[in-house]
Amino acid sequence: MKFALLAALCAAAAAAADLRLGIVGTDTSHVITFIRLLNDPNNPDHVPGARVVAAYKGGSPDFPLSASRTDKFAEELRTQWKVEIVPDIATLCAKVDGVLLHSVDGRVHLRQVKEILTSRKPVFIDKPLATTLADAREIARVLREAGVPWFSASPHRFNGAASTMTFADAKDIVVWGPGPMVEHHALDLAWYGVHSIEMLYTMMGPGCERVTRLHTADTDVVTGRWKDGRTGTVLVRRPSGPFGAVVFRAKGIARSPEKVESGYPGLMRALVRFFQTKQPPIANDETVEIISFMDAAQRSKEAGGAPMPLR
């Protein structure tokens, strides 16, 4: 009986010590995935140290994939997870130690970042950072000038391929994944192709100089040439398909397993460390370069596959 009481007291103390996080944008399934890993200690992949306590619904009325899910996920957060739904971003920021900007519509990220930064609370920005290179650069600028720590990442940076296939002797890398598109994103790879591109950057690192993109109705082949002569290629397939990678090394060829494990637990561990230390696990400049990579790919597509330098 005493041991049970002690365990309960320890659990209560740990919960009280958790960082309080708030969600901006309840229009993506990511909010449910994140809260299951952060708030449920019985989840086998539970990551301790932070809890979601409040959420602002947000949503984009002109974007069906946002408008159709905003209330649904907000209600699940409220009823199943006892998360407080608040009327605006300012109210949210006053209640939390850090912010998870989950809005599925990347077009609104810059505006919402500007509201968040007035609180000086650190912020995680869900993929994509932005839907244009100009917005991405402006997000990085305003957060830097405000001194607000931030990072952005796809969970596939931490999946079973990207997290285990980073080799110092890698020469050329090919990654692949699904790539459905939506009309609301000016950079059409930003909606879902960004997952595979972030895998590539996890394995290659920054430093791409130019991009060539071959586009068909079903597939995009996007190849970047890095400053040191290496090449990285992303095969984006529509509408769906698995993630995977092949690395051509000086010592041979490495292939990912047929089924690549989810990267969400790894992302949650990185996220909690970020909110504890205020140190981003991915350099902000690299995140902006990923948007620049997609910008060059978009220009290459529009030019019929001509190589385009990163701007």
C-alpha positions as a printed NumPy array, in Angstrom:
array([[  0.   ,   0.   ,   0.   ],
       [  2.835,   2.378,   0.921],
       [  4.643,   1.608,  -2.312],
       [  1.507,   2.309,  -4.343],
       [  1.027,   5.635,  -2.559],
       [  4.676,   6.549,  -3.109],
       [  4.418,   5.682,  -6.8  ],
       [  1.302,   7.819,  -7.141],
       [  3.   ,  10.738,  -5.416],
       [  6.051,  10.416,  -7.651],
       [  3.861,  10.309, -10.75 ],
       [  1.993,  13.398,  -9.592],
       [  5.26 ,  15.233,  -8.917],
       [  6.603,  14.295, -12.343],
       [  3.432,  15.524, -14.034],
       [  3.634,  18.812, -12.144],
       [  7.235,  19.26 , -13.301],
       [  6.38 ,  18.673, -16.96 ],
       [  6.687,  21.601, -19.325],
       [  3.302,  22.912, -20.431],
       [  2.829,  23.027, -24.194],
       [  0.098,  24.654, -26.261],
       [ -1.142,  23.782, -29.743],
       [ -1.889,  26.319, -32.469],
       [ -4.013,  24.699, -35.176],
       [ -6.16 ,  21.625, -34.533],
       [ -6.633,  20.843, -38.242],
       [ -4.13 ,  17.986, -38.552],
       [ -3.899,  14.442, -37.226],
       [ -0.449,  15.355, -35.915],
       [ -2.076,  16.942, -32.857],
       [ -3.512,  13.567, -31.867],
       [ -0.262,  11.709, -32.554],
       [  1.743,  14.214, -30.53 ],
       [ -0.587,  14.22 , -27.535],
       [ -0.714,  10.429, -27.373],
       [  3.073,  10.328, -27.112],
       [  3.376,  13.239, -24.68 ],
       [  0.312,  12.96 , -22.445],
       [ -0.277,   9.203, -22.13 ],
       [  2.216,   7.567, -19.736],
       [  0.759,   4.15 , -20.642],
       [  1.756,   4.524, -24.279],
       [  4.765,   2.224, -24.923],
       [  6.402,   5.091, -26.862],
       [  5.559,   7.732, -24.243],
       [  8.099,  10.563, -24.027],
       [  8.134,  12.235, -20.591],
       [  8.965,  15.819, -19.764],
       [  6.214,  17.828, -21.457],
       [  2.42 ,  17.829, -21.695],
       [ -0.092,  19.536, -23.96 ],
       [ -2.435,  21.593, -21.774],
       [ -4.12 ,  24.081, -24.129],
       [ -5.022,  24.53 , -27.789],
       [ -6.209,  27.236, -30.182],
       [ -8.273,  25.798, -33.041],
       [ -7.238,  28.125, -35.875],
       [ -8.134,  26.61 , -39.239],
       [ -8.427,  27.838, -42.844],
       [-12.019,  28.102, -44.146],
       [-10.876,  28.095, -47.795],
       [ -8.863,  24.881, -47.42 ],
       [-11.148,  21.801, -47.133],
       [ -8.442,  19.606, -45.578],
       [ -8.213,  22.176, -42.783],
       [-11.834,  23.262, -42.38 ],
       [-13.175,  19.701, -42.257],
       [-10.916,  18.641, -39.377],
       [-10.458,  21.665, -37.116],
       [-13.494,  21.107, -34.868],
       [-13.181,  17.319, -34.933],
       [ -9.663,  17.21 , -33.523],
       [-10.321,  20.088, -31.118],
       [-13.24 ,  18.161, -29.638],
       [-11.102,  15.053, -29.191],
       [ -8.429,  17.117, -27.431],
       [-11.048,  18.643, -25.137],
       [-13.076,  15.542, -24.249],
       [-10.529,  12.722, -24.315],
       [ -7.387,  14.565, -23.246],
       [ -8.879,  17.385, -21.116],
       [ -7.018,  20.044, -23.09 ],
       [ -8.347,  23.578, -22.632],
       [ -9.537,  25.152, -25.909],
       [ -8.756,  28.878, -25.875],
       [-10.089,  31.72 , -28.078],
       [ -6.834,  33.159, -29.447],
       [ -3.071,  32.748, -29.645],
       [ -2.322,  35.406, -27.005],
       [ -4.425,  33.548, -24.428],
       [ -2.709,  30.292, -25.329],
       [  0.79 ,  31.713, -24.946],
       [ -0.016,  33.053, -21.48 ],
       [ -0.808,  29.517, -20.28 ],
       [  2.176,  27.561, -21.631],
       [  5.959,  27.247, -21.619],
       [  6.234,  26.472, -25.335],
       [  4.141,  26.379, -28.489],
       [  3.482,  23.668, -31.086],
       [  2.44 ,  25.43 , -34.307],
       [  0.568,  22.61 , -36.035],
       [ -1.615,  24.511, -38.527],
       [ -1.806,  22.197, -41.533],
       [ -2.047,  25.174, -43.902],
       [  1.508,  26.427, -44.286],
       [  0.238,  29.702, -45.748],
       [ -0.759,  30.93 , -42.271],
       [  2.499,  30.083, -40.487],
       [  4.123,  33.501, -40.904],
       [  1.093,  35.34 , -39.525],
       [  0.761,  32.962, -36.587],
       [  4.5  ,  33.082, -35.842],
       [  4.262,  36.855, -35.566],
       [  1.522,  36.456, -32.953],
       [  3.479,  33.822, -31.029],
       [  6.787,  35.691, -30.927],
       [  5.347,  38.55 , -28.856],
       [  5.253,  36.093, -25.935],
       [  8.917,  35.099, -26.479],
       [  7.912,  31.44 , -25.983],
       [  9.963,  28.844, -27.904],
       [  8.082,  27.338, -30.831],
       [  8.07 ,  24.165, -32.884],
       [  6.703,  24.711, -36.415],
       [  5.222,  21.618, -38.011],
       [  6.029,  20.831, -41.624],
       [  6.193,  22.664, -43.895],
       [  7.892,  25.687, -42.374],
       [  6.236,  27.774, -45.1  ],
       [  4.772,  27.444, -48.584],
       [  7.056,  30.055, -50.176],
       [ 10.739,  30.848, -49.813],
       [  9.917,  34.478, -48.994],
       [  7.725,  33.397, -46.052],
       [ 10.363,  30.955, -44.812],
       [ 13.053,  33.629, -44.806],
       [ 10.745,  36.079, -43.062],
       [  9.819,  33.537, -40.37 ],
       [ 13.52 ,  32.916, -39.715],
       [ 14.246,  36.653, -39.647],
       [ 11.491,  37.73 , -37.244],
       [ 12.172,  34.884, -34.835],
       [ 15.921,  35.546, -34.905],
       [ 15.474,  39.255, -34.287],
       [ 13.032,  38.553, -31.454],
       [ 15.455,  36.067, -29.889],
       [ 12.847,  33.279, -29.951],
       [ 14.224,  29.717, -30.195],
       [ 12.528,  27.617, -32.882],
       [ 12.831,  24.599, -35.09 ],
       [ 10.805,  22.808, -37.724],
       [ 10.955,  19.178, -38.792],
       [  9.127,  16.316, -40.417],
       [  8.863,  13.179, -38.274],
       [ 10.525,  11.359, -41.156],
       [ 13.829,  12.957, -40.21 ],
       [ 13.739,  10.471, -37.359],
       [ 12.351,   7.399, -39.142],
       [ 14.032,   4.017, -39.454],
       [ 15.851,   4.965, -42.651],
       [ 17.042,   8.538, -42.132],
       [ 18.077,   8.028, -38.502],
       [ 20.206,   4.934, -39.18 ],
       [ 21.674,   5.583, -42.634],
       [ 23.849,   8.656, -42.162],
       [ 27.336,   7.612, -43.298],
       [ 30.501,   9.692, -43.491],
       [ 31.526,   7.932, -46.721],
       [ 28.17 ,   8.45 , -48.492],
       [ 28.651,   9.535, -52.106],
       [ 25.148,   9.617, -53.551],
       [ 21.761,   9.04 , -51.931],
       [ 18.324,   8.205, -53.286],
       [ 15.244,   8.472, -51.073],
       [ 11.601,   7.954, -51.919],
       [  8.16 ,   8.483, -50.471],
       [  4.575,   9.488, -51.261],
       [  3.8  ,  12.936, -52.6  ],
       [  0.137,  13.939, -52.903],
       [ -0.306,  17.622, -53.727],
       [ -2.789,  20.396, -52.948],
       [ -3.508,  23.563, -54.881],
       [ -3.13 ,  25.802, -51.817],
       [  0.659,  25.467, -51.598],
       [  2.709,  27.547, -54.051],
       [  5.58 ,  25.07 , -53.638],
       [  3.767,  21.878, -54.562],
       [  6.317,  19.6  , -52.86 ],
       [  5.742,  21.396, -49.542],
       [  2.496,  19.587, -48.795],
       [  3.868,  16.029, -48.611],
       [  7.044,  15.763, -50.656],
       [  8.747,  17.664, -47.835],
       [  8.837,  14.43 , -45.793],
       [ 11.169,  12.706, -48.268],
       [ 13.205,  15.879, -48.797],
       [ 13.808,  16.159, -45.047],
       [ 14.93 ,  12.532, -45.046],
       [ 17.432,  13.419, -47.76 ],
       [ 18.74 ,  16.429, -45.822],
       [ 19.083,  14.356, -42.653],
       [ 21.392,  12.018, -44.554],
       [ 23.163,  14.572, -46.798],
       [ 23.342,  17.687, -44.62 ],
       [ 23.046,  21.203, -46.092],
       [ 25.039,  22.574, -49.005],
       [ 22.946,  21.942, -52.118],
       [ 23.788,  24.247, -55.037],
       [ 21.303,  23.402, -57.776],
       [ 18.261,  21.246, -58.41 ],
       [ 16.821,  19.464, -61.439],
       [ 13.251,  18.155, -61.469],
       [ 11.594,  15.782, -63.907],
       [  7.824,  15.836, -63.459],
       [  5.06 ,  13.485, -64.611],
       [  1.487,  13.038, -63.435],
       [  2.5  ,  10.168, -61.138],
       [  6.124,  10.812, -60.18 ],
       [  8.679,  13.533, -59.578],
       [ 12.412,  12.86 , -59.723],
       [ 14.204,  15.708, -57.966],
       [ 18.017,  15.662, -57.979],
       [ 20.214,  18.087, -56.095],
       [ 23.944,  18.594, -56.582],
       [ 25.854,  19.492, -53.427],
       [ 28.877,  21.797, -53.289],
       [ 31.228,  18.875, -52.662],
       [ 30.042,  16.988, -55.738],
       [ 27.644,  14.564, -54.048],
       [ 24.143,  14.094, -55.428],
       [ 20.897,  13.53 , -53.6  ],
       [ 17.755,  12.361, -55.383],
       [ 14.156,  12.292, -54.158],
       [ 11.557,  10.108, -55.887],
       [  8.128,  11.481, -55.024],
       [  5.333,   9.093, -55.958],
       [  1.609,   9.765, -56.102],
       [ -0.772,   9.2  , -54.542],
       [  0.823,   6.958, -51.922],
       [  3.594,   4.488, -51.247],
       [  6.317,   3.563, -48.761],
       [  9.334,   5.544, -47.593],
       [ 12.814,   4.206, -48.22 ],
       [ 16.405,   4.998, -49.133],
       [ 19.552,   3.692, -50.822],
       [ 22.984,   5.082, -49.963],
       [ 25.893,   4.588, -52.337],
       [ 28.989,   4.492, -50.139],
       [ 32.698,   4.163, -50.75 ],
       [ 32.418,   0.849, -48.898],
       [ 29.354,  -0.476, -50.701],
       [ 25.593,   0.083, -50.868],
       [ 23.245,   0.439, -47.907],
       [ 19.496,  -0.112, -48.286],
       [ 16.683,   0.699, -45.916],
       [ 14.403,  -2.094, -44.699],
       [ 11.263,  -2.757, -46.732],
       [  9.134,  -1.286, -43.956],
       [ 10.536,   1.918, -42.47 ],
       [  9.662,   2.553, -38.815],
       [  7.793,   5.686, -37.773],
       [  9.827,   8.694, -36.743],
       [  7.32 ,  10.195, -34.309],
       [  8.924,   8.913, -31.062],
       [ 12.306,  10.267, -32.158],
       [ 10.776,  13.613, -33.035],
       [  9.073,  13.759, -29.633],
       [ 12.35 ,  13.144, -27.831],
       [ 14.038,  15.881, -29.86 ],
       [ 11.097,  18.192, -29.257],
       [ 11.115,  17.762, -25.476],
       [ 14.887,  18.345, -25.347],
       [ 14.394,  21.486, -27.418],
       [ 11.821,  22.939, -25.037],
       [ 14.019,  22.024, -22.058],
       [ 17.268,  23.454, -23.456],
       [ 16.039,  26.03 , -26.028],
       [ 18.617,  24.554, -28.448],
       [ 17.151,  23.499, -31.833],
       [ 18.121,  19.963, -32.931],
       [ 18.23 ,  21.128, -36.56 ],
       [ 19.989,  24.319, -37.601],
       [ 17.518,  27.012, -38.634],
       [ 19.583,  27.783, -41.751],
       [ 19.251,  24.156, -42.888],
       [ 15.474,  24.33 , -42.474],
       [ 15.329,  27.437, -44.664],
       [ 17.592,  25.732, -47.218],
       [ 15.065,  22.903, -47.492],
       [ 12.432,  25.441, -48.557],
       [ 14.973,  26.906, -50.986],
       [ 15.528,  23.372, -52.366],
       [ 11.777,  23.07 , -53.013],
       [ 11.73 ,  26.559, -54.531],
       [ 14.475,  25.553, -56.985],
       [ 12.583,  22.332, -57.745],
       [  9.441,  24.331, -58.489],
       [ 11.333,  26.614, -60.884],
       [ 12.93 ,  23.61 , -62.571],
       [  9.511,  22.018, -63.09 ],
       [  8.163,  25.229, -64.604],
       [ 11.212,  25.408, -66.896],
       [ 10.68 ,  21.896, -68.222],
       [ 13.375,  20.249, -66.108],
       [ 16.189,  22.77 , -66.49 ],
       [ 18.697,  22.892, -63.584],
       [ 18.023,  25.74 , -61.174],
       [ 20.346,  27.21 , -58.545],
       [ 19.163,  27.668, -54.982],
       [ 18.348,  31.3  , -54.286]])
